[in-house]
Amino acid sequence: MSHTLSLPDEVYQLIKDYAAVRGQSAEEVVAAWASSIAGQAREPAEAVYDPADDPLAEFLGVGELTDPEAIRHHDAVFAEEDGTGAAGE
């Protein structure tokens, strides 16, 4: 069985470019990503991040977040996600 997804043109182009560099089709990249998150959904809630499962891992650390306001926003978002409410402390 197969399904069709609608993506904005800009998103599809990014996926297509990413795939081309790796000699893959956009469909192969999306299928690999979907398989990795499907596997994570079956794992216990305390799943550990594994860069091998992240097709965008090579981009980690490419930039640097130095603006204090951006850092505060980043911290607030993660505090909301984990429910600690620790942002701004």
C-alpha positions, 0 to 999 in steps of 0.5 A: 500500500502506498499513500500520497502526502502534500508538501509545500513546494519549498519543503519538497525542494529541500528534501529533494536537494538533500536526497540528491546529495546522497544519491537518493530520491526524495521518496527514499529520504522521507520513507527512511525518516518516517521509518525512524520515527515509527521505530521511536514511537514503539520505544519506551517514553525514555527514548534516547536521541540517536544521531544515526536515526536523524537524517539531519544530524549532520547539521547539528552545531552548524550555527551558534545561538548567541542572541540572549533573547533567542536563547531565552526563547529556546529555553522557554520552548523546551521548558514548556515541552518537558513540563518543568516550567523552568524557563526564566529561572 
